[in-house]
């Protein structure tokens, strides 16, 4: 798996310089859900020769409302994510929220993800780095691309050079986000893989109802532009029925739409390399 991930992050898993995909539901809701999504997406990615990483949060710690779903239990959810990796032979990732979670999550997943709101938390970045796992850091909605060099430095200073950065847009007013594609180019200059989060970039946070809104009809637009701009990977949360998803349903891609989208994106990638 270590060699697989090294090759994947250098876009060489299939020897065709394709982009890689991080995809799955926002949060682990059930075994049936995670296994069903992983089976569908892994088969599609294998056919299209797109390296695939399964993603699902074992717990959502940054909910707007106290009444929002947070998870089925940390250890139970992490075991399911690990089982997805074993069953389908794919790497897995989940986000962590505190330094104490890093070592625990590293026992179950291959890549640790740092949420955007926490990308400046030094103790969290150091703890993730010390696990020796790949660390994907989401760029804060309040930061520029070039400023993410400091997050990368914190991780590399611990002797871990396996770092990726995720673009997810910047705050635009109180209830919207906007993507500045210059950040993809600027973060690539830090010499790490850069991933576009195509779903969270379309969130409409801070709604008075206490539930984040979104514009999922624009996921294809965001993804196409990211590939054309040179993103190394894409992050897309997906669900068979986003309307009943327990977290971030307003900005997730319906699962049946992922395959035709990837087909278009593979063609765009081939055209620009």
C-alpha positions, -999 to +999 in steps of 0.1 A: +000+000+000+029+024+007+042+020-028+007+024-042+003+057-024+037+070-034+029+062-070-006+076-067+006+109-053+029+112-083+001+103-107+019+072-118-004+044-106-015+036-141+014+051-159-008+076-177-004+108-157-041+109-149-056+128-120-066+109-089-100+109-071-109+112-034-145+103-031-171+089-008-200+100+015-195+130+038-198+108+069-200+071+077-238+065+080-239+027+077-220-003+064-244-007+035-238+029+024-200+029+025-196-005+009-221+004-019-204+037-027-169+022-026-179-007-049-195+016-075-168+042-075-138+018-074-152-001-104-157+031-124-122+044-115-106+011-125-123+012-159-113+048-165-078+043-150-083+070-124-065+062-091-090+062-063-090+070-025-121+063-005-131+091+019-157+091+047-155+110+079-158+089+110-172+118+129-183+153+120-171+176+147-178+210+130-216+210+127-235+243+127-264+230+149-261+210+180-289+188+166-269+178+135-258+142+130-222+136+140-216+099+136-222+063+146-193+062+170-156+068+162-142+032+165-172+016+147-170+041+118-132+038+115-134+000+114-159+003+085-135+026+066-107+002+071-128-027+059-136-007+027-099-004+020-093-042+026-123-053+006-117-032-025-079-029-023-079+009-022-064+035+002-087+054+026-088+087+043-108+105+070-104+138+087-092+144+123-100+172+146-076+171+175-040+161+181-051+131+202-071+117+173-041+115+149-025+083+162-059+066+167-071+073+131-037+064+117-044+028+128-073+026+104-067+049+074-039+055+050-042+093+047-051+118+074-071+149+063-069+182+082-102+202+080-100+237+066-109+255+098-080+237+115-053+241+090-033+265+112-035+243+143+002+236+149-002+208+174-027+190+151-004+192+121+026+180+141+006+151+155-006+141+120+030+144+106+044+121+134+022+092+123+042+089+091+009+089+071+002+111+041-013+143+054-038+162+033-045+197+045-075+217+034-068+253+027-088+275+051-116+296+036-098+326+051-063+319+036-046+324+003-029+296-016+007+308-010+002+310+028-003+273+029+035+269+026+036+273+064+013+244+070+035+223+047+066+234+065+051+224+099+046+188+086+079+185+068+098+198+098+087+166+115+105+145+089+073+138+069+074+149+033+041+132+023+018+162+021-011+173-001-031+205-002-068+208-009-084+239-024-120+244-012-128+281-020-127+312+000-154+329+021-174+354+000-196+374+023-213+355+051-231+327+033-211+319+001-178+307-012-159+315-044-130+296-060-099+315-070-082+291-094-049+310-090-046+292-058-041+258-076-011+272-095+003+290-064+000+259-042+016+237-069+046+259-066+050+246-030+059+213-047+031+192-032+000+175-049-029+199-051-065+186-049-097+205-058-126+199-034-154+202-059-183+198-034-173+218-003-163+247-027-200+250-035-213+252+001-234+280+013-226+281+050-240+300+079-277+296+069-302+307+095-318+273+095-286+258+109-280+235+079-254+244+053-268+249+018-250+243-016-250+244-054-244+209-065-255+217-101-221+235-104-199+205-094-191+197-130-181+233-137-158+234-107-142+200-116-137+209-153-120+241-144-098+225-118-085+198-142-079+225-169-060+246-143-037+217-135-051+201-103-035+168-095-065+153-079-102+159-072-122+156-040-159+148-046-184+138-019-211+115-033-242+098-021-269+076-038-296+101-025-281+134-012-316+145-001-315+120+027-278+122+035-271+128+072-244+155+065-237+179+037-264+166+014-270+200-001-236+200-019-230+163-026-230+148-060-256+121-067-237+088-071-252+080-105-238+113-119-202+105-110-193+081-138-204+104-167-186+133-150-153+113-147-156+103-183-156+140-193-128+149-170-105+121-182-109+136-217-100+171-205-070+158-187-058+139-218-062+171-239-040+193-216-011+170-209 
